[in-house]
Amino acid sequence: SMVPIPLPPVLEYVLDADTDRRRLGQASRVTFLGRRPSDPEHQFSGTVELPRQNARACVRATFQLQDTVRDKLRPIPVTLAYAVQGAAARRQSRAAPLPPLPPVL
């Protein structure tokens, strides 16, 4: 029997700007352009497909300073979180056959 070839893994990612300021209860100084309607101004999320092992995939994200920002000298940190799409652990009954193994990072 043929072993099915797994689909290329898809990564979900979230860029998050000015996290330190927001942790202190202050507003972010930037707004991401072209973000999803469900994303807050300080975040940019999406998915990217990795077609093969060691393949590179680029995503461009642009943000702009808010008009009211006075603090223009301190760096604006951006964090990146990512995970394999659909790789959340699913509970299986003991009798069920093992599902195909998802890729890992």
C-alpha positions as CSV (number, residue, x, y, z in Angstrom):
1,S,0.0,0.0,0.0
2,M,1.1,3.6,-0.7
3,V,2.1,5.8,2.2
4,P,0.4,9.2,1.8
5,I,2.8,12.1,1.4
6,P,2.0,14.6,4.1
7,L,1.0,18.1,3.0
8,P,3.6,20.8,3.3
9,P,3.6,22.2,6.8
10,V,1.9,25.6,7.3
11,L,3.2,27.9,10.0
12,E,1.0,30.3,11.8
13,Y,2.8,33.4,13.0
14,V,2.1,36.6,15.0
15,L,4.3,39.7,15.1
16,D,3.7,41.8,18.2
17,A,5.1,45.3,18.6
18,D,5.9,47.4,21.6
19,T,5.1,44.6,24.0
20,D,7.1,46.1,26.9
21,R,5.1,49.3,26.8
22,R,1.8,47.5,26.7
23,R,2.8,45.4,29.6
24,L,3.1,48.6,31.6
25,G,-0.4,49.6,30.5
26,Q,0.8,52.1,27.9
27,A,-0.5,52.2,24.3
28,S,1.6,50.8,21.4
29,R,3.4,53.5,19.4
30,V,2.9,51.7,16.1
31,T,0.2,50.4,13.8
32,F,0.8,47.5,11.4
33,L,-0.4,48.2,7.9
34,G,-2.3,45.6,5.9
35,R,-3.1,43.5,9.0
36,R,-6.1,41.2,9.3
37,P,-9.3,42.9,10.5
38,S,-9.2,40.6,13.6
39,D,-5.7,41.7,14.5
40,P,-5.3,44.6,17.0
41,E,-3.2,47.5,15.7
42,H,0.0,46.3,17.4
43,Q,-0.2,42.8,15.8
44,F,0.3,41.3,12.4
45,S,-0.6,37.6,11.9
46,G,-0.8,35.2,9.1
47,T,0.3,31.8,7.7
48,V,3.1,30.7,5.5
49,E,3.6,27.4,3.7
50,L,7.0,25.7,3.8
51,P,7.1,23.7,0.5
52,R,10.1,21.5,1.4
53,Q,12.9,20.8,3.9
54,N,15.2,23.8,4.4
55,A,13.0,26.0,2.2
56,R,12.9,29.7,2.9
57,A,9.7,31.7,3.0
58,C,9.5,35.5,3.4
59,V,6.8,37.6,4.9
60,R,6.8,41.4,4.7
61,A,5.2,43.4,7.5
62,T,5.2,47.2,7.7
63,F,4.2,49.4,10.6
64,Q,4.0,53.1,11.0
65,L,4.3,55.4,14.1
66,Q,1.1,56.7,15.5
67,D,0.7,60.5,14.8
68,T,0.5,61.3,18.5
69,V,3.8,59.6,19.5
70,R,6.3,61.8,21.3
71,D,8.7,59.0,22.2
72,K,10.5,58.5,18.9
73,L,13.9,57.6,20.2
74,R,13.5,54.4,22.2
75,P,13.6,51.2,20.1
76,I,10.4,49.5,19.2
77,P,10.7,45.8,20.0
78,V,8.9,43.3,17.9
79,T,8.3,39.7,19.0
80,L,7.5,36.8,16.8
81,A,5.5,33.7,17.9
82,Y,5.0,30.8,15.5
83,A,3.6,27.3,15.5
84,V,2.8,24.5,13.0
85,Q,-0.9,25.0,12.0
86,G,-3.1,22.2,13.3
87,A,-0.4,20.7,15.5
88,A,-2.4,21.0,18.7
89,A,-2.4,17.8,20.6
90,R,-5.7,15.8,20.1
91,R,-6.8,13.2,22.6
92,Q,-7.2,9.8,21.1
93,S,-9.1,6.8,22.6
94,R,-6.8,3.8,23.2
95,A,-8.5,1.7,20.6
96,A,-8.2,4.4,17.8
97,P,-5.3,3.9,15.4
98,L,-2.5,6.5,15.7
99,P,-3.1,9.5,13.4
100,P,-0.3,10.6,11.0
101,L,2.4,12.4,12.9
102,P,2.4,16.1,12.4
103,P,5.7,18.0,11.6
104,V,7.5,19.5,14.6
105,L,9.6,22.7,14.8
